[in-house]
Amino acid sequence: MKFLANYIMQGRFQAMTVASSLALLSLLFSPVSIVSSASVALVTLRRGAGEGLYILAISCIATALLGVLLLGSYQFALLYGLVLWLPVWLISIVLREGRHLSVAVEIAVALGALGVIGFYLYHPDPYGLWSRLMGQMVQPVLDNAMDAPVEEIKQRVEWLSRLMTGGIAAGSVAGLLFGLFLGRWWQAVLFNPGGFRSEFLSLRAHPQIAVLAMVLMLAAFFLNGVIAEVSQNLLVLLFIFFLIIGAAALHASFSKMKRANFMVPFLYITVLMIPHVAIGVALYGLLDNWLNLRKTVSN
């Protein structure tokens, strides 16, 4: 993807074209949104907040015009562009000025946490909202499938409804961070070879966040009502955070082994193919704060 990074850095028109066109394409294939946000991140990281804001604004206008042509309305396309690019622009400024990837990641997670808490303050019953929406989605399946396990499906709908707010926030933060990582990797490839690798492998969480995760676990298990529900949704968000930290810690450990060329790809393939492994990786990232597991495993 180096050719795409080179194209983006050729000028404003090229960066705007990539960002706006891929944003609309992501409506059909959502992972493309990561590349779109990475283009804004790359410009901001390399040329500063002002240039990044200029690309963001022009891309929003271009997306709105494309929305009129393709969708018949500019409002949705404009709002989608703002939601996609504004957070990654802000986090890119933090990374450019602070030069600490871990701080940028933590601020992204903090924004997601504020979104979860804000939604609970805005809506009186998020669980009821998601339960009704998901119930409407699965009802046709229950009506048409005579042998469907009705009780099991209802239990899963109830479980997912309780965690849907945190799940949406976690997905949004994950997309934001992947866009930031891709933009930072592009910057390293073009101007600082190997820079992103060293940044990612040294990625750590502050101990206070690990303590917060433990407190939320206790609240989720032993309390009831809204506090327990908010804690559960915040834990979903922190799960993504510690999954990234755990992946960085394991990557750092495996990269020092003799079979690093096999172990590192095996790590990411396993996480993608077997979702339950992600729980162990996230737990590894949580424990690494106190036990420095990446050094222990390397030894």
C-alpha positions as CSV (number, residue, x, y, z in Angstrom):
1,M,0.0,0.0,0.0
2,K,3.0,2.3,-0.2
3,F,1.9,3.5,-3.6
4,L,-1.3,4.8,-2.1
5,A,0.6,6.7,0.6
6,N,2.8,8.2,-2.0
7,Y,-0.3,9.3,-4.0
8,I,-1.9,10.9,-0.9
9,M,1.2,12.9,-0.2
10,Q,1.5,14.3,-3.7
11,G,-1.0,17.0,-2.9
12,R,-4.3,18.1,-1.5
13,F,-6.4,17.0,-4.4
14,Q,-5.0,13.5,-4.2
15,A,-5.6,13.2,-0.5
16,M,-9.1,14.5,-0.7
17,T,-9.9,12.2,-3.6
18,V,-8.8,9.1,-1.7
19,A,-10.5,10.1,1.5
20,S,-13.9,11.1,0.0
21,S,-14.2,8.3,-2.6
22,L,-13.2,5.5,-0.1
23,A,-15.6,6.9,2.5
24,L,-18.5,6.3,0.2
25,L,-17.1,3.0,-0.9
26,S,-17.0,1.9,2.7
27,L,-20.8,2.1,2.8
28,L,-20.7,-1.1,0.7
29,F,-17.6,-2.6,2.2
30,S,-17.0,-1.2,5.7
31,P,-13.3,-2.1,6.2
32,V,-12.4,0.5,3.5
33,S,-13.3,3.2,6.0
34,I,-10.0,2.4,7.7
35,V,-8.0,3.4,4.6
36,S,-10.1,6.5,4.2
37,S,-9.5,7.7,7.8
38,A,-5.8,6.8,7.4
39,S,-5.4,9.2,4.6
40,V,-6.5,12.1,6.9
41,A,-4.3,10.7,9.6
42,L,-1.3,10.6,7.3
43,V,-1.7,14.2,6.2
44,T,-2.2,15.4,9.8
45,L,0.8,13.4,11.1
46,R,3.1,14.7,8.4
47,R,2.0,18.2,7.7
48,G,0.2,19.3,10.8
49,A,-3.3,20.0,12.2
50,G,-4.1,22.9,9.8
51,E,-3.4,20.9,6.7
52,G,-5.2,17.9,8.1
53,L,-8.2,20.1,8.9
54,Y,-8.2,21.5,5.4
55,I,-8.2,18.0,3.9
56,L,-11.0,17.0,6.3
57,A,-13.2,20.0,5.4
58,I,-12.7,19.7,1.6
59,S,-13.3,15.9,1.8
60,C,-16.6,16.6,3.7
61,I,-17.7,18.9,0.9
62,A,-16.7,16.4,-1.8
63,T,-18.5,13.6,0.1
64,A,-21.6,15.7,0.4
65,L,-21.6,16.4,-3.3
66,L,-21.1,12.7,-4.1
67,G,-23.9,11.9,-1.7
68,V,-26.2,14.2,-3.7
69,L,-25.3,12.4,-6.9
70,L,-25.3,8.9,-5.6
71,L,-27.8,8.9,-2.7
72,G,-29.9,11.9,-3.5
73,S,-29.1,13.7,-0.3
74,Y,-26.0,15.3,1.2
75,Q,-26.9,15.2,4.9
76,F,-26.1,11.5,5.5
77,A,-22.8,11.6,3.5
78,L,-21.7,14.8,5.3
79,L,-22.4,13.5,8.7
80,Y,-20.7,10.1,7.9
81,G,-17.6,12.0,6.8
82,L,-17.5,14.0,10.0
83,V,-17.9,11.0,12.2
84,L,-15.3,9.1,10.2
85,W,-12.6,11.8,10.0
86,L,-12.9,14.2,12.9
87,P,-11.9,11.7,15.7
88,V,-8.9,10.4,13.7
89,W,-7.8,14.0,13.0
90,L,-7.9,14.8,16.7
91,I,-6.1,11.7,17.7
92,S,-3.5,12.3,15.0
93,I,-2.8,15.7,16.5
94,V,-2.2,14.1,19.9
95,L,0.2,11.6,18.4
96,R,2.0,14.3,16.3
97,E,2.5,16.6,19.2
98,G,3.0,14.1,22.0
99,R,4.8,11.5,20.0
100,H,3.6,8.7,22.3
101,L,1.4,6.1,20.6
102,S,0.1,4.8,23.9
103,V,-1.3,8.2,24.9
104,A,-3.1,8.5,21.6
105,V,-4.6,5.0,22.0
106,E,-5.7,5.8,25.6
107,I,-7.3,9.1,24.5
108,A,-9.2,7.3,21.8
109,V,-10.5,4.8,24.3
110,A,-11.5,7.7,26.6
111,L,-13.5,9.2,23.8
112,G,-15.3,5.9,23.4
113,A,-16.0,5.8,27.1
114,L,-17.4,9.3,27.1
115,G,-19.7,8.2,24.2
116,V,-21.0,5.2,26.3
117,I,-21.6,7.4,29.4
118,G,-23.1,10.2,27.3
119,F,-25.6,7.8,25.6
120,Y,-26.7,6.4,28.9
121,L,-27.3,10.0,30.1
122,Y,-29.1,10.9,26.9
123,H,-31.3,7.8,26.6
124,P,-33.3,6.6,29.7
125,D,-33.3,2.9,28.6
126,P,-30.6,1.9,26.1
127,Y,-31.2,-1.8,26.9
128,G,-34.9,-1.5,26.0
129,L,-34.0,0.4,22.8
130,W,-31.6,-2.3,21.5
131,S,-33.9,-5.1,22.7
132,R,-36.7,-3.7,20.6
133,L,-34.6,-3.2,17.5
134,M,-32.9,-6.6,17.7
135,G,-36.3,-8.2,18.4
136,Q,-37.7,-6.8,15.2
137,M,-34.6,-8.1,13.3
138,V,-34.9,-11.7,14.5
139,Q,-38.7,-11.9,14.5
140,P,-38.9,-12.9,10.8
141,V,-36.4,-15.7,11.5
142,L,-38.5,-17.0,14.3
143,D,-41.6,-16.8,12.2
144,N,-40.2,-18.7,9.2
145,A,-38.0,-21.2,10.9
146,M,-40.3,-23.7,12.7
147,D,-37.4,-25.6,14.3
148,A,-35.5,-22.5,15.5
149,P,-34.4,-22.6,19.2
150,V,-36.6,-19.8,20.3
151,E,-35.5,-19.5,23.9
152,E,-31.8,-19.7,23.0
153,I,-32.2,-16.9,20.4
154,K,-34.2,-14.7,22.9
155,Q,-31.5,-15.2,25.5
156,R,-28.8,-14.2,23.1
157,V,-30.8,-11.1,22.0
158,E,-31.2,-10.1,25.6
159,W,-27.4,-10.6,26.3
160,L,-26.4,-8.6,23.2
161,S,-28.9,-5.9,23.9
162,R,-27.2,-5.2,27.3
163,L,-23.8,-4.9,25.6
164,M,-24.8,-3.2,22.3
165,T,-23.9,0.3,23.4
166,G,-20.4,-0.8,24.4
167,G,-20.1,-2.9,21.3
168,I,-20.8,0.0,19.0
169,A,-18.3,2.2,20.9
170,A,-15.7,-0.5,20.8
171,G,-16.2,-1.0,17.1
172,S,-15.9,2.7,16.5
173,V,-12.7,3.0,18.6
174,A,-11.2,0.0,16.8
175,G,-11.8,1.5,13.4
176,L,-10.4,4.8,14.6
177,L,-7.2,3.2,16.0
178,F,-6.7,1.0,12.9
179,G,-7.0,4.1,10.8
180,L,-4.4,5.8,13.0
181,F,-2.1,2.8,12.9
182,L,-2.3,2.6,9.1
183,G,-1.6,6.3,8.8
184,R,1.4,6.1,11.2
185,W,2.7,3.0,9.3
186,W,2.4,4.9,6.0
187,Q,4.4,7.8,7.6
188,A,7.0,5.4,8.8
189,V,7.3,3.7,5.4
190,L,7.8,6.9,3.6
191,F,9.9,9.0,6.0
192,N,11.0,6.8,9.0
193,P,11.4,3.1,8.1
194,G,10.9,0.8,11.0
195,G,9.5,3.6,13.2
196,F,6.0,2.3,13.6
197,R,7.2,-1.2,14.4
198,S,9.2,0.1,17.4
199,E,6.3,2.3,18.5
200,F,3.8,-0.5,18.4
201,L,6.0,-3.1,20.1
202,S,6.6,-0.7,23.0
203,L,2.8,0.0,23.4
204,R,1.8,-0.3,27.0
205,A,-1.1,0.7,29.2
206,H,-0.8,2.9,32.2
207,P,-1.4,0.9,35.4
208,Q,-4.3,3.2,36.4
209,I,-6.3,1.8,33.4
210,A,-5.7,-1.7,34.5
211,V,-6.9,-0.8,38.0
212,L,-10.0,0.8,36.5
213,A,-10.7,-2.4,34.5
214,M,-10.6,-4.4,37.7
215,V,-13.0,-1.9,39.5
216,L,-15.4,-2.2,36.5
217,M,-15.3,-6.0,36.7
218,L,-16.2,-5.9,40.4
219,A,-19.0,-3.4,39.7
220,A,-20.3,-5.5,36.8
221,F,-20.5,-8.7,38.8
222,F,-21.6,-7.5,42.2
223,L,-23.8,-4.5,41.5
224,N,-27.2,-4.2,39.8
225,G,-29.1,-1.7,37.8
226,V,-27.7,1.1,35.6
227,I,-24.2,1.1,37.2
228,A,-23.7,-2.6,36.5
229,E,-24.9,-2.2,32.9
230,V,-22.6,0.8,32.2
231,S,-19.7,-1.1,33.8
232,Q,-20.4,-4.0,31.5
233,N,-20.4,-1.8,28.4
234,L,-17.3,0.0,29.4
235,L,-15.6,-3.4,29.9
236,V,-16.4,-4.2,26.3
237,L,-14.6,-1.1,25.2
238,L,-11.6,-1.9,27.5
239,F,-11.5,-5.4,26.1
240,I,-10.6,-3.9,22.7
241,F,-8.0,-1.7,24.4
242,F,-6.3,-4.6,26.2
243,L,-6.6,-6.8,23.1
244,I,-4.4,-4.3,21.2
245,I,-2.0,-4.0,24.2
246,G,-1.8,-7.8,24.5
247,A,-1.2,-8.2,20.8
248,A,1.7,-5.7,21.0
249,A,3.2,-7.5,24.0
250,L,3.0,-10.9,22.4
251,H,4.3,-9.6,19.2
252,A,7.3,-8.1,21.0
253,S,7.9,-11.4,22.8
254,F,7.6,-13.6,19.7
255,S,9.7,-11.3,17.6
256,K,12.7,-12.1,19.8
257,M,12.3,-15.9,19.3
258,K,14.1,-18.0,16.8
259,R,10.9,-18.8,15.0
260,A,9.6,-15.2,14.9
261,N,8.8,-15.4,11.2
262,F,6.3,-18.2,12.0
263,M,5.1,-17.1,15.5
264,V,4.2,-13.5,14.7
265,P,1.9,-14.3,11.8
266,F,0.5,-17.3,13.7
267,L,-0.5,-14.9,16.5
268,Y,-2.7,-12.6,14.3
269,I,-4.1,-15.4,12.2
270,T,-5.2,-17.3,15.4
271,V,-6.9,-14.2,16.8
272,L,-8.8,-13.7,13.6
273,M,-9.7,-17.3,13.0
274,I,-10.5,-18.3,16.7
275,P,-12.2,-15.4,18.4
276,H,-12.0,-17.0,21.9
277,V,-8.2,-16.6,21.7
278,A,-8.8,-12.9,21.8
279,I,-9.9,-13.2,25.4
280,G,-6.5,-14.7,26.4
281,V,-4.6,-12.0,24.4
282,A,-6.6,-9.3,26.2
283,L,-5.9,-10.9,29.6
284,Y,-2.2,-11.1,28.6
285,G,-2.3,-7.3,27.9
286,L,-4.0,-6.6,31.3
287,L,-1.4,-8.7,33.2
288,D,1.5,-7.3,31.3
289,N,1.0,-4.0,33.2
290,W,2.2,-5.6,36.5
291,L,4.2,-8.7,35.5
292,N,6.0,-7.4,32.4
293,L,5.1,-10.6,30.6
294,R,6.8,-9.6,27.4
295,K,10.2,-9.7,29.0
296,T,9.4,-13.0,30.9
297,V,8.2,-14.8,27.8
298,S,11.2,-13.6,25.8
299,N,13.5,-15.0,28.4
